[in-house]
Every structure is written in C-alpha cells, then in structure tokens.
Amino acid sequence: MRTEVDTRDGRVRGVAENGVVVFRGLPYAAPPVGPARFRPPTSPRPREGTRDAGAFGPTAPRSRYPENMDALISERFIPGDDYLNLNVWTPDPGATGLPVMVWIHGGAFTNGSGSEPVYDATAFARDGVVAVTFNYRLGVEGFAVLEDAPANLGLLDQIAALEWVRDNIAAFGGDPDRVTVFGESAGAMSVATLLSLPRARGLFHRAIAQSGAANAVNQRDDAAVVTRVLADRLGVAPTTEGLAGVPQDRMLHAQAQVSLELQGLPDPAVWGERIAAGVLFLPFAPVVDGELITQRPIDAIRAGAGHDVDLLFGTTTDEHRLFLVPGGLIDLIPEEFAVGLLTQAGLGPEAAEVYRQATGAVTAGDLFAAVSTDQVFRIPAQRMAEARADAPAATFGYEFAWRTPVLGGRLGACHALELPFVFGTSAPTLTGPDAPRGLAEDMHAAWVRFAVTGDPGWPRWDPDTRATMRFDHPVSEVVSDPGARTRRLWDGRTR
C-alpha cells in the first residue's frame, strides 16, 4: 500500500499499520513561538524532500489534570515548538472521494491533544473514513484577551486546521466536500461555535457535538479581567510584549492557579462583582470579540447559522459526576448547597424533590451532580437543538447511559466515558477492563453512518418528540424525550 503523498507543504511519508496508513505530526501552521506566540496562525514553511510522519508531533503546552482526574484520563506530553500539527488515518491514500471526519479534542480549553491514545482513529479508517485529529493553542496561549492581539487564537487554529484539510485531504483519499467535524466537551463547544461562524462556513458539512453546546463563550470584558489579573500576578502588562517574555512553565503555573481560584468563591475585590457572581463559562474559552465571534453562538444558530449542516448531538446521563466523584467532593456537598444551586438557576427549592424522584438522587451530592449535569450540559444541548427546529438540515439526538464500574460504580455514565466507544479504543482506567464490546461497535457504527450518509440510524430529533437514541448495555433503544420531568423545569430559562 502506498505510504507517501504530496501535500501543498511538501511530500510526507506515513506508516502502514493495522490495515490502514497513518501520517502523524503534520504541521498545519507555523510554530506559534517567538513573535508568533500571540498572533494568528500562519502557513507552515514548505519543505524540500520527504518528511517522515511516523511519530506524533509536539503537543500544546499545558498542565496535567488534577491527580484524581489524571488517574482516569490518559494524556500524552510531547515537548517541542511545532505543536500546531495534525494526524491523518486513511484506508488508502490512493483512493478518491472518501468521507472525512475531523476530531476536535476536549479538555476545558486548557488540556488535551489530538494524539491521546483514546483518539486513535484506526477504526474509522478501517470503515472507509479518512480521519484527522489535531492540536490547537490552549489556555492563555489560545484564549487570553490582550490589548494588542486578536482574541480566540485557539479557534483560529481550529479554522486553520480545517482549511488544511480542505486544501490537502484529497491527497490522502478524502473528499473535501464530505467533511464531518466532531468533538467532545470543549471540542463539542468548539464544533457548536464553528457551526455559528461565517469564517468557518463551507469547511465542514456535518457536525457532531458530544457533551458540549453553543453557549460556551465569555464576554470580552470579562475575559479581559482574567488576563489582567493573571498578568498582574506575573508582574507584566496584559499585552503581547508583556506575556511574550514569560517562560512557559511560569505561565502554566499562573494559569492553573487562576483557574483553581475561579472554581471556588472568587473575591469580588479582585475579580469584580460580575465574575464573582459566576458569569464566566470557563476562565479560558472562546470570547465574543466583535470580530470572529460577533454574538453568542446559540443566538447565531437561532438566527439561522449552520442550518444547512446536519447535526448529531448528545450528552451522557451523569456528566458532572466525573468532576465530583474522583476527589470525593460529591460526599462533602451539604444539602443547602445543592438546593442553593437550584435557587441560583431560578428553579426554586421545590425542584429538588422533582430531581430526587426523577433521577434517584439519594444524597445532596447526587442531587448536585444531577442538577449540574443538566445546567452545564443537557439543557444547553437541548437549546441548541431547539434553535435548529426549522432547519432544512437534519438534527439527531443521543444519550450515553452505560455506567462504568470504576470507583465502585459511583462515576455512573460520566463525562468523557463515551469516547472509547466512539473511537473503538481502550480506556480501562475509565471504563474498567470489561467494557461491552457490542456497545462500542454500535456507537462507532452510528458515527460512521452519520458521516457517510447524514443519518446515524434512528429518527430525527424535533421539539415535539425529542427522539433520542439511548446507548446502553445490553440494549440500546430510541426513547422519546428522556428526562422530561427535569427538562421541563428549565422551560423558559435560556442557556
């Protein structure tokens, strides 16, 4: 099987393995270092000769997850400046017109890479798809708001990667007019944001959003406060010149401290009343900057953006338990705090009993996890689907409901648990050693069907029936409006 192809940046040599050909570490943009550190991505320098693409390239600078989370989610850390790179799995570089799937990784816009073991896309290539994964700038590097630089550099990186796919994927057997972009968590939030952007129009034709929706943006002024406080603590100005001289390890340490502080009870004297009241979606995330993003993605979608793109969206049943169970926080949440979350959301304390009856929540921690799952993940996903109710393109919904036995079963069907099932890979630290193979085959096949045909294999979602494929073991089935009792509590409350 041929393993060398010509791209616009030069000839590259992949490796044949497991019945497919893999090209790793291909730069899609120049290294974002030196004068380019806080600037938009630019094209990589053309190369002479043949580039060996057998090994993964560098990963974006980032800190590790907290210890308890790190034990569950495996990450690769590969040093180097040339980290705006991507990986391609293809059934046959000599083919033509194959469907393409481009993965955007998650990690709260501060973690992850396109080369994590769970994202090995061999199974997609075996099923006739050209699959691409890539890195993008994270944290301060990707989402700081500086006085003299564009915002949303991480998103601009994502667009640059999709442009590389448009310009080069035919050389790997793919069809640039049959691209499905898919992602999970921050990756799904990126997918939804890209769906709303004129700048990304035409770069993909179908979209899959796993555990993320179109509400994941900050206002520019709020994000600028985060950058200013971080710069103050580093002793520099919140400018490209000020931050450019900060060593990477020191930047990451300050970023981690800011993120941790904002997860707690931030001091209004430091952060201001708005941020102390919780207006930030995440400390580092896409920003409504008036240029690339002119309005919240959900509002743009309501106005018709992306209505020509087929969408598959969904969440896991117990999303938020991933953030509460591993460190034992779920057992420390008092009743008044759980009920207070409902009150803060405008639901009122009486909603607590509805949640207990509908979800089987026993403890205050269980209640908090169920409400947080809806507030952060499920309800925003529903709002995104509702915003497309009149779209000519199709919308399909799913729920991943299989519960992992890890940590005594307390994680439930938590955030990120569906990833190895979608990719057909192994993640025993999260799924346990005996994850149901049939469920993985069913879920992976649905993703491939959607990319190939635009139909994953069950009825379309609409606001009346809310038909949803519930993936579980031993039986997966289509259900109508799952979790209707708790969903209705949020009616009239826009997320």
N, C-alpha and C positions, 0 to 999 in steps of 0.2 A: 504494500500500500504506500502511495506517495506521502512523504512526510515534509516536503519543502514547498513553500508557497511564496509568491511575490506580493508584498503589501506596498502601499504607497510610500512607506518609510524604508523599504528595503526587503531583501529576501530573508525568510526565517525558516528554521528547521525545528519541527516538533518531534515527538516520540510516539511510536505506536505501542499502545499498551491496552490490555483488556478489550481488544477488538475495536478500539477507536484510536484516533490520533489526537494528542493533546499538545497545545502550544502554551507555554507558561511564561509569565513575566514580560509580556509585550508592552512597551511603553505606548500609551495613547496621548501623552502630553509630556512636555519637558519637565525635568525635576523642579519642584516648587521650592527652591532654596536660593540663598543669596538675595539678589534684587528681586527675584520672582516669588519670594516667600509669601507675600500678601498681595499677589497680583493674580489676575485671571489666568487660566491655563493657556499655554501656547503649544503649537505643534512640536512633536519631538524632532530632533535633528535627524535628517536622512542618514542612513548608514551605507557603507560600502561592504561588499562581501556578504556572507550569510551569518545571521545571528542565531546562536544556539538558544532554543526556547524549551529546554528540558526541565528547568528548575523554576520554582516560584521566585518572583522578584521581591524586592523590599516591600514591607508593609508600612502603612502610615503611622507616624509617631502617636503613641497612646499609652496610657497607664493600664495596668491589669485591673480586672474586675475585683471587687472585694473578695476576701478569701473564701467565704462560703459560696459565693456565686462562681468563683474561679474553679472550684472543685467540680462544678456541674457542667460548665461550658468551656470547651477547649478552644484555645486561640494560638495562632502562630505569630511569633515575633521575629521578623527578618530585618536586620538593620540595612540602611542604605538610603541614599537621596532620591533614587529614581523610582519612587513608590507610586507614582500615577501610572500604574500598569494594569494589564488585564490578562485573562486566561481564556483560551478557547478549546472546547472539546468538540470534535466533529466526527461523524460517522465515516466521512470520506472527503478529503479536500478536493478530489476530482469530480464530485457531484455538482449538481446545479439545482437551484430553486428550493433548497430545504428550508423548513421553518426555523426561526431563530428565537431563542429565549435568552434574555439578558437579566442577570440577577443583581439586585442592589442589596447589599448586606445591611443588617441592623446593628444595634449597639448603642442606642440613645444618642447618636451623632458624636460619640466620644470613643467608641470601641468597635472592634470587628475589622475584618478584611475580606477580600474576595477569595483568599486562599485557605480559609479554615477547612479542616478535614470534613466537616459535615456538609460543606458545599461542593464536594467532588461531584462533577456533573456527568460522570461516565454513563450513568443510567439514562440520562436524557439523550446522549449521543447514540447509545445503543438502540434507542427507539426512534432514530431518524431525525433528531433535532440538533442543530448547531447551538451549543450553549456557551454563554460568556459570563464570567464573573469579573469584578474589578474593584479596585480600591479608590477611595476619594479622601480629600482632606477632612480631618475630624477636629472637634473641639475648637480651641482658639484659632488654629490654623485655617479651619474651614468655615467658622461661623461667628467669629468676632465682628463687632461693628466698630470700625475705625473711622477717624475723622477724614482720612485722606486715601481711602481704598474702597473698592466695591465690596458690598456685603455678599453673602451667600456663595462664597468661593467653593464650598463643598458641592453645592448644587451645580455651579458652573462646571466643576469637574465631571459630574454625572452627565451633563449635557455633552461635554467633550467626548466622553467615552461612547455615548450613543452616536455621536457624529462619526467617530472612528468606525463603529460598527456599520453605519450607513455606507461609508466610503470603502471599507475593506472586507466585509464579511463574505462577499461573493467569492473571494479567493479561497475561502475555506469551505465552499459548497453551500453557503447560506443565501437566502433571498432577502435583500434589504427592505423589501416591501411586505415582508411577513414576519415582523418583529413583535414579540411579546415581551414586555418589561414586567418583571415580578420582583417582589421584595417582602421582607418581614420586619415588623417593628419600625425602627427608624427607616428601614428600606421601604416598607409599605407607605409610611408617611411621605417619603420621597416620591414614590410612584404616584400617590394622590396629588402631590404638589406639581409634579411634572405634567400630570393629566390636565392641570388648570392653566399651564403656561403657554402663551403664544410662541415663545422661543423654542419649545420642545415639540411643537406641532409637526406631525409627519415623521418623527423619529421612531415612533412605535405605533402599532395598530391594534394591539390588545394589551390589557393590563391586569395584573393580579396583585391585590393588596392583602397581605396576611398580617392581621393584628396591627393595623395602622390605618389612619383615615386622613381626611382633608382639613383637619382643624389644627395641625401641628406646626403652627407658626407663632413667632413673637412679634410684637410691635417694635419698630426700630428704636424708639426712645428707651423702651425697657431693656432691650438687648444692649444698648449703648451704656446703660448703667452697669451692667455686668462687666463689660470690657473696661470701663473706667475704674471700677473697684479693683479688678484684677491687676490693671496697670499700676494703680496706686500702691498695691502691695508688693509689686515687683520693683517699685521705685522708678518707673519710667512713664513717659507720656503715652496716652492711648492713640498712638499713631504708628504708621508702618516703620518709621525710623526708630521710635521708642521700643517697639516689641521686637524688631528685627535683630537687635543685639542681645536678646535674652536667650541663653542656652536652652536647648530643647528640654533637658531634664528638669531644669528650674521652672520652665513654662508649664510642663505637665504636672509638677507638684502643686503649683499655684492653682492650676485649673481644677485639680482634684479637690483641693481644699475649698474652693468656691462652690463647686458642685455639692459637696457634702454639707456645707453651711446652708445652702439654699434648699436642701431636702428637709431641713429641720424647721426652726422658727426664726427666720432671718430678722435681724434688728432693723426696725424702721429708720433708726438714726443713721444707719449705714446704707441701707438699700432703698429707702423711701417707702412711703405707705403702699403704693401700688404693688411693688414686688413683695413686700412683707405680707400683703393680702393674698398672694398666690397667683398673680396674673401670668407669670412665666410658664410656658408649656414645659420647656426644659431650659437649663442655663445656656446651652449652646444648641441652636436649632435654626432652621430657615427663618428669615426675617422679612416682613412686609417693608421692603426698602423703597418702593415707589418706582423702581426701575425693572428689575427682573420679576419681582412679585409686587403687583400693584394693589391687591386685595387678598383677603383670606381665600385659600384655595376652595373651601366649601362654598363661599359666595360666588366665586367664578364658575364653579360647576353648576350651581343653581341657575346661573345666567346662561348656561349652555356650553361652557367649555368642556371639551372631552366627550361630548355626547355622541361623537362618531366613532368612539373607541369602545370595543367590547370590554366589560369589566367582570372579573371574578373577585369577590371579596369575602372575608370571613374572619372569625376570631376563635380562640379556644374557650372552653367553658369556664375555666378557672384562671384566667390570665394572671391576675395580680398575685396569686399565691407564690409565684417564683420570687417575688421581691419581699415576701413576708416570712415564708417558712424556713429557708436555709439558715438564717441567722437567729431564728427563734423569736423574731419580733411579733409574730402572729399571737404568741402566748402572752405578750405584755400589753396588748391593746385593751384599755378599760372600756367599759360599756358606754360611758358618756362620750368618749372619743369617737366610737363607731357611730353612735346616734348623731353626734355633732356633725359628722361628715354628711349625713342625710340633710340635716338642717342647713348646713352651708350650701348644699346643692339646691336648696329651695324645695325639698320634698317633704320635710316635716318628720317628727319622730314617729308618727303613726305608720310611716312606710317601713319601719324596722320590722314590724310584725309580718307585713306582706313578704319581705325578703326572707324572713325566717321560714315561713310556710312554703314559699316557692322554691327555695334553694336548699332547705335542710340545714341552714346555719345553726349551730349549737352555741358556740362561744362568740364573744364580742369580736374576736379576731376573724372568725368565719364570716360574720356579718360585714366587717370592714372589707374583707377580701372580695366578697360578692358585690358590694356597692362600688368599690374601686374598679373592679373589672368592668362594670357597666359604664361608669363615669369616664374612664380613660380610654376604653377600647370598644365595647359593644355598641353603646349608643352613638358615638361618633361614626362608627361604621354604618349603622342604620341610617344616620342622617345623610351620609354620602350616597347611599343607595336611593334614598328618598329624593335627593336632589337630581337624580337621573331618571325619575319616574316617566318622563315624557321623551326620553332619549330614543333616537332611532336605533342605536346600537344596543346590544343585549347586556343585561346585568344578571349575574348568578351569585347566590349566596351559599356559604357553607359554615359549619361549626365543627371544630375538632373536639371530641368529647372523651376520647380514651384517656384513662387516668393511669399515670405511671406508678409503679410500686415503690419507686425510690423514696427514701426518707419516710418509710413506713406508710406510703400511700398518701401522705399529707399534702404533697405538691398538687395532686389532682391532675386535671388536664391544663397544665400551666402554660404560661407564655414560653414560646420557642420550642415546645415539645413536639410540634408537628414537623419541624424542619427535617429530621432524618427520614420521616415518612414521605415527604415530598421529594427529596433527593434520592431516596433509596440507599441511604448510607447508614453507618453505625454510630450511635452516640450512647453507649451503655451507661455512662455516668448520669445521663438524664432519663433514659428510658428503662434502665435495667438491662440485664443480659438476654432477656427473652421477649423482646418487643414483637408483637404479632406481625408476621411477615405478610399475611394476606391484606392487612390494613395498609401497609406500605405500598403493596402492589396496586391496590385500588386507588389510593390517593395520588400516587405518582402517575398512574394511567390517566386520571381525570385531568391533571395539569397538562399532560401531553395532548390529550384530545382537545382541550381548550385552545392550546397554541396552534394546533393543526387545523381545527375546524371552527373554532369560536363557540363550541358547545361542549361543556365538560361531561354531559350525560344525564342531566336532570332538568326539571322545568325552570324557566326563567323566574327571577325574583320580581315581584311587584308589590306595591304598598298594601294591596288587599289580601293576598295570600301569604306573602313573605316566605315563599317556598325555599327551604334550606336543606341542603344535604348535610346530615349529621354523620360525620365519620366516627365510627366506634368499632369495638370488637366485642362479641363476634359478629355483630350485624351493623351495617351502615344503612341508613334509610333517609328518605326525604320526609321532613316534617314541616308543618305549616306554623309559622310564627312561634318558634321556640322561645320560651321565657316570656310569653306575652304578658303575664301579670306584672312582672317587674318592669318590662319595657314600657308599659302604659303609664307607669309612674312618671316617666320622663317626658310624656307628651307635652308639647308647648314649651319645652326647655331646649333651646338650640345649643348644640355643642359644635 
